[in-house]
Amino acid sequence: MNQKLIITIGRQYGSGGRIIGKKIADELGISFYNKEIIEMAAKKTGMSEEAFEKVDETAASSLLYSIATGAYMFGNYVSPQVDLPLNDKLFIIQSEIIKSIANKESCVIVGRCADYILKDRKDVINIFIHADKETRKARVTDEYNISVNNVEGYLNKIDKKRSTYYNYYTGEKWGNSANYHLCLDSGALGIDGCVHIIESYIKEIGNSNKS
């Protein structure tokens, strides 16, 4: 790639957003970041990676607590001396890491409010992947070994968790098409169909920038 490009992927659980993001990164020859950001946060702070994994993409339990302590919400800065919930600390650290990555290289970043964190940049394409429940249930059952009896409840639980996290830390609505450049139905398009559309979009954007 001649110009730097950052692609963020928001996704419903089981929609294949992570797989789509990895395929895009591989085909474009750029870096891919998902759980890697947790590893980087753990190394940066010296804290346990396992502890961060437990609160990854999970909002702190009390919005009032975070506001009262001046937490990093809606783009505001919080002093590192403030004793915040681990969720908030991880969000702040991940935000710093995501901004640092975006300054250095082209990449694909999955989740973690990356679209909001990088909202002031012009070299970002924000994508949201969704799918019908039957498609998602099938993928979760096949790939993640979730019990068929529990799968729908598990889907709802993870989607609610991601929605709450995004809404809480951004003040925006998770999955709202106005927040993204592309919203794609992987149930209708398939994984490769979504990858093809994203690549076509990138190509068109590149062509329009040249004209």
Salt bridges, closest charged atoms under 4 A:
ASP26 OD1 - LYS22 NZ 2.84
ASP56 OD2 - LYS35 NZ 3.56
ASP56 OD2 - ARG112 NH2 2.62
GLU57 OE1 - ARG11 NH2 3.02
ASP83 OD1 - LYS89 NZ 3.84
GLU96 OE1 - LYS44 NZ 3.03
ASP120 OD1 - LYS119 NZ 3.80
ASP123 OD2 - ARG121 NH2 2.84
GLU134 OE2 - LYS137 NZ 3.41
GLU143 OE2 - ARG139 NE 3.71
GLU152 OE2 - LYS133 NZ 3.44
GLU152 OE1 - LYS137 NZ 3.53
ASP159 OD2 - ARG136 NH1 2.69
ASP192 OD1 - LYS23 NZ 2.75
